[in-house]
């Protein structure tokens, strides 16, 4: 049912498979597979298709609104509720993952700052006449210089990201 509806609505809107693919940011072969019934779009893509084709998701799924009875409307609303819950769950998982990554990066930055503070810049005591110590000293000094000057800005951005991705009550 879905495959015929996508094809019929696409054609009624005067769109080729290529044009629809461009609007959905997929390849033409994906549209072809949907229309042949070889694959089906996920719930997010189904919503995108309905927006591009200016057609309700329920119509894409094969239900005609003009023929609905009260029970049919309940069934469609339940399907849409399930789709919305799936989208919400997927977005929550993504938000949690990003939030944990940002917290981890902040912890790593704080750990490196503490390490640099506790090490008290040991490269000042190195004998730079020894080529190996000179290379290590310059490398360590370069790292420390970049870290001290650039990472505070990154740290502030990470904190801002943590605030934005925290769970909202």
C-alpha positions, -999 to +999 in steps of 0.1 A: +000+000+000+028+024+010+048+018-022+018+025-045+009+056-025+043+071-027+045+065-064+010+078-071+013+109-050+048+117-064+034+114-099+003+135-091+027+162-078+046+161-111+079+149-094+103+124-109+121+100-086+152+121-090+135+153-079+119+137-049+152+122-039+169+156-041+142+171-019+146+143+007+184+142+005+185+106-006+196+089-038+172+081-066+176+044-060+162+048-025+130+062-039+129+033-065+133+007-037+104+023-017+082+023-048+090-013-056+084-024-020+120-036-015+125-013+015+104+011+035+113+045+049+118+049+087+094+071+107+115+103+104+118+098+066+081+091+064+074+125+081+098+141+056+081+125+026+047+137+038+060+172+042+076+172+007+046+157-009+022+179+012+003+148+021-006+134+056+014+105+068-019+086+072-026+090+034+009+076+026+002+047+049-028+039+028-057+053+047-082+078+032-093+104+056-127+109+039-136+073+046-127+072+082-150+062+110-143+071+146-125+038+151-103+044+121-093+078+134-083+062+167-062+037+149-044+064+129-039+086+160-024+055+178+000+049+148+010+086+148+015+085+186+038+055+182+058+073+155+060+104+177+071+084+207+098+066+186+111+100+173+111+114+209+130+083+222+156+085+194+161+123+201+165+116+238+191+089+232+210+112+209+208+141+234+220+118+263+250+105+242+260+141+233+256+152+269+278+123+282+305+131+255+306+167+265+309+158+302+337+134+294+356+160+274+353+185+302+366+158+327+395+151+303+403+188+301+402+193+339+424+162+343+450+176+319+449+210+336+455+194+370+483+173+356+500+204+341+496+223+373+511+194+394+540+188+369+549+225+374+564+227+339+593+203+342+607+212+308+623+243+324+647+220+342+657+200+312+691+201+296+684+215+262+719+206+250+708+170+248+689+167+214+664+143+228+655+165+257+653+195+235+628+179+212+607+166+241+609+200+258+598+219+228+570+194+221+558+196+257+561+234+258+541+236+225+514+214+239+512+233+271+512+267+254+483+256+230+464+239+258+465+268+282+455+294+256+429+275+234+413+249+257+396+274+281+376+286+252+367+251+242+359+243+279+334+272+280+318+260+248+316+224+263+299+238+294+275+257+273+268+225+254+262+205+286+237+231+297+219+230+264+217+192+263+207+186+299+174+169+305+146+194+307+120+189+333 
